[in-house]
């Protein structure tokens, strides 16, 4: 397994690189098909995360889906340990989900998922006096920070079961994909336990 370590705003020694390789080698027992892992180590200057200024992101490439995990901590050793633990847990969850979910359940429809959710558009944080501002092309309400991050990924149509599997591997609560059967853009999302919901788009041509 090849390990590539890159750093931003922080120094990484040869000793740390060796430690990274040793830690990541333990992941092979969860996924023996891993071929390469990219490790990004970064020190962030954001005062809001002063207690966890070092961020580590892992991206594992294999013959199957890509697996990602990230974590922040006070130092790069602790951040690495947390990120590796998350990745191992994601691999275990993906394996368990395939064993438990396949052929036994159908994801909850969006109508069922939203049945008990108020639809009047109001919420506890709604306030006419909230601060309105514009960040680039986006109108923002409230005085909290806004992080805008755009990513573009190559994708091939896949089945719902494969989308669920890949969602577990990247460690997210949702996964965007193109449904192989309907050819619709869709999102699968985690509800609780092994319950999932699905939202699909019906593309309608403009009049």
C-alpha positions in Angstrom: 0.0 0.0 0.0 1.4 3.4 -1.1 1.1 6.3 1.4 1.5 9.9 0.2 1.8 12.6 2.9 1.4 16.3 2.1 1.5 19.2 4.5 0.3 22.8 4.6 1.4 25.4 7.2 3.0 22.6 9.2 6.2 20.5 9.1 6.1 16.7 9.0 9.2 14.8 9.8 10.4 11.5 8.4 9.5 9.9 11.7 5.9 11.2 11.4 5.7 9.8 7.9 6.8 6.4 9.1 4.3 6.5 11.9 1.6 7.4 9.4 2.5 4.4 7.3 2.4 2.1 10.3 -1.0 3.3 11.4 -2.6 3.1 8.0 -1.3 -0.5 7.5 -3.8 -1.6 10.1 -6.6 -0.6 7.8 -5.8 -3.4 5.4 -7.5 -5.9 7.7 -10.8 -4.0 7.0 -10.2 -3.5 3.3 -7.4 -5.6 1.7 -8.0 -3.9 -1.7 -6.5 -0.5 -0.6 -3.8 0.5 -3.0 -3.0 4.1 -2.0 -3.8 6.5 0.8 -3.3 10.3 0.5 -2.8 12.0 3.9 -3.2 15.8 4.1 -1.9 17.4 7.2 -2.8 21.1 7.7 -2.5 23.7 10.5 -5.5 26.0 10.5 -5.4 29.6 11.8 -9.1 29.8 12.6 -9.5 31.0 16.2 -12.8 29.2 16.4 -11.0 25.9 16.4 -8.1 26.9 18.6 -8.5 23.6 20.6 -8.0 21.5 17.4 -5.8 23.5 15.1 -4.3 20.5 13.2 -6.5 18.9 10.6 -5.8 15.5 9.0 -7.7 14.2 6.0 -7.3 10.7 4.7 -8.3 9.5 1.2 -8.0 5.8 0.5 -8.0 4.6 -3.1 -8.7 0.9 -3.9 -10.3 -1.2 -6.6 -13.6 -0.3 -5.1 -15.1 3.0 -3.9 -12.9 5.8 -2.5 -13.0 6.1 1.3 -12.5 9.5 3.1 -12.1 10.5 6.7 -11.0 13.6 8.5 -10.4 14.9 12.0 -9.0 17.8 14.0 -7.0 17.8 17.2 -4.3 19.7 19.2 -1.5 18.0 17.4 -0.9 16.0 14.3 -0.4 12.7 16.1 -3.8 12.9 17.8 -5.5 14.1 14.6 -4.1 11.1 12.7 -5.3 8.7 15.4 -8.8 10.1 15.2 -8.9 10.1 11.4 -7.7 6.5 11.2 -10.3 5.4 13.8 -13.0 7.1 11.8 -11.9 5.5 8.6 -11.8 2.0 10.2 -15.3 2.6 11.6 -16.6 3.7 8.2 -15.3 0.5 6.7 -16.9 -1.6 9.4 -20.2 0.2 9.0 -20.1 -0.2 5.2 -19.5 -4.0 5.7 -22.2 -4.3 8.3 -24.7 -2.3 6.2 -24.2 -4.5 3.2 -24.8 -7.6 5.4 -27.9 -6.2 7.2 -29.5 -4.0 4.5 -29.2 -6.0 1.3 -32.5 -7.5 0.3 -34.2 -6.8 3.6 -35.3 -3.1 3.6 -36.4 -0.4 1.3 -35.2 3.1 2.1 -37.9 5.4 3.5 -39.5 7.7 1.0 -39.1 11.4 1.3 -42.8 11.8 2.0 -42.6 9.5 5.0 -39.4 11.2 6.2 -41.0 14.6 6.2 -44.4 13.6 7.4 -43.9 15.1 10.9 -41.8 18.1 9.8 -43.5 21.6 9.9 -43.9 23.0 6.4 -44.7 26.6 7.3 -41.1 27.7 6.7 -40.6 28.9 10.2 -38.0 27.8 12.7 -36.6 28.6 16.1 -33.8 30.7 14.6 -36.1 32.8 12.3 -35.9 36.5 13.1 -36.9 39.4 11.0 -34.1 41.4 12.6 -31.4 38.9 11.6 -28.4 40.3 9.8 -28.7 40.1 6.0 -25.5 40.1 4.0 -24.2 38.8 0.6 -21.2 36.5 0.3 -20.3 36.2 -3.4 -23.5 35.2 -5.2 -25.2 33.9 -2.0 -27.6 35.9 0.3 -26.8 35.1 3.9 -29.1 35.5 7.0 -27.5 35.6 10.4 -24.1 36.6 11.8 -22.6 33.1 11.7 -19.6 32.2 9.5 -20.3 30.8 6.0 -18.0 28.3 4.4 -18.4 27.8 0.7 -16.7 24.8 -0.8 -17.2 23.5 -4.2 -16.1 20.0 -5.4 -16.5 18.3 -8.8 -16.4 14.5 -8.9 -16.5 12.1 -11.8 -19.5 9.8 -11.4 -21.0 6.8 -13.1 -24.7 5.8 -12.7 -25.1 3.3 -9.8 -27.7 1.3 -8.0 -29.3 2.5 -4.7 -27.5 -0.3 -2.8 -24.1 0.8 -4.2 -24.9 4.4 -3.3 -25.6 3.4 0.3 -22.4 1.4 0.5 -20.3 4.4 -0.8 -22.1 6.8 1.6 -20.9 4.7 4.5 -17.3 4.6 3.1 -17.0 8.4 2.9 -18.5 8.8 6.3 -21.3 11.3 5.3 -24.9 11.4 6.2 -25.9 11.8 2.6 -24.7 10.8 -0.8 -25.4 12.3 -4.2 -25.6 9.9 -7.2 -27.3 9.2 -10.5 -29.7 6.3 -10.2 -28.8 3.6 -12.7 -32.4 2.4 -13.0 -34.2 5.7 -13.4 -31.3 7.9 -14.7 -32.4 10.5 -12.2 -30.1 12.7 -10.0 -30.8 11.4 -6.4 -29.6 11.8 -2.9 -29.7 9.0 -0.2 -29.5 10.2 3.4 -29.1 8.6 6.8 -32.0 8.8 9.2 -31.3 6.5 12.2 -29.7 3.1 12.6 -30.0 1.4 9.2 -32.9 3.5 8.0 -32.4 5.7 5.0 -34.3 8.1 2.9 -34.1 8.9 -0.8 -34.8 12.1 -2.7 -34.8 12.0 -6.5 -35.2 14.8 -9.1 -37.6 14.6 -12.0 -36.1 16.9 -14.6 -38.8 19.0 -16.3 -38.0 20.9 -19.5 -38.7 24.7 -19.2 -41.7 26.0 -21.0 
